[in-house]
Amino acid sequence: IPRGTLLAGAPGTGKSLLARAIAGESNVPFIQCSTANFVEMFVGVGAKRARELFQVARENQPCIIFIDEIDAVGKQRGGGGFPSNDEREQTINQL
């Protein structure tokens, strides 16, 4: 299994089911979370939660981490050429 895989598709097409099935067939822990767990009003909280998620994964390796709805924290690049340091950007950088 590759170290990283991106599953894309419309809601309800079985991405979560596929990831869970791969974990089951591989006999490894399945760690699932939603990006809603990362999006916070306070800067740094989302990035901290991302670090904690990967710490749990390291403690349970090998395992599969499934982060649902990653597009909720993403944004289009190229917003005027000015550096940004908002919560979503910090969270994405940490992931």
C-alpha positions in Angstrom: 0.0 0.0 0.0 1.4 3.4 -0.8 2.2 5.8 2.0 -0.4 8.3 0.8 -3.4 8.0 -1.3 -6.1 10.6 -2.2 -9.6 9.3 -2.8 -11.7 11.8 -4.7 -15.4 11.6 -5.7 -18.9 12.8 -5.1 -20.4 12.2 -1.6 -21.8 8.7 -1.1 -19.6 6.9 -3.7 -17.8 4.7 -1.1 -14.5 6.4 -0.4 -14.9 5.9 3.4 -16.1 2.3 2.8 -13.1 1.6 0.6 -10.6 3.0 3.1 -12.2 1.0 5.9 -12.1 -2.2 3.8 -8.4 -1.7 3.0 -7.7 -1.3 6.7 -9.7 -4.4 7.5 -8.1 -6.5 4.8 -4.7 -5.3 5.8 -5.5 -6.0 9.5 -4.4 -2.6 10.6 -6.1 0.1 12.8 -8.4 2.5 10.9 -8.3 6.1 12.3 -11.1 8.3 10.8 -11.7 12.0 11.4 -13.3 14.8 9.7 -11.7 18.1 8.8 -14.5 19.7 11.0 -12.2 18.5 13.9 -9.5 20.8 12.6 -11.4 24.0 11.7 -11.3 26.3 14.7 -11.7 30.0 15.4 -8.4 30.2 17.2 -5.1 30.1 15.3 -3.0 27.1 16.0 -5.7 24.8 17.4 -6.3 23.0 14.1 -2.6 22.5 13.5 -2.2 21.2 17.0 -5.1 18.7 16.5 -3.4 17.5 13.2 -0.1 16.9 15.1 -2.1 14.9 17.7 -3.8 12.8 15.0 -0.4 11.9 13.5 1.0 11.1 17.0 -1.9 8.7 17.6 -1.1 7.2 14.2 2.6 6.8 15.0 1.6 5.0 18.2 -0.6 2.6 16.3 1.5 2.0 13.2 1.0 0.6 10.8 -2.4 2.1 10.4 -4.7 3.9 7.9 -5.7 7.5 8.6 -8.8 8.6 6.8 -9.4 12.4 6.8 -12.9 13.0 5.4 -13.9 16.2 3.6 -10.4 17.6 3.3 -11.7 20.2 0.9 -13.4 22.0 3.8 -10.0 23.4 5.0 -8.5 23.8 1.5 -8.7 27.0 -0.6 -7.7 28.2 -4.0 -4.1 29.4 -4.1 -2.9 32.7 -5.6 -4.9 35.2 -3.5 -3.0 38.3 -4.4 0.5 37.3 -3.7 0.6 38.3 -0.1 1.6 35.8 2.5 -1.2 34.5 4.7 -1.0 33.0 8.1 -4.7 32.0 8.8 -5.9 29.0 10.7 -6.8 27.0 7.6 -3.4 27.5 6.0 -1.6 26.5 9.2 -3.7 23.3 9.5 -3.1 22.4 5.8 0.6 22.9 6.3 0.6 20.7 9.4 -1.3 17.9 7.6 
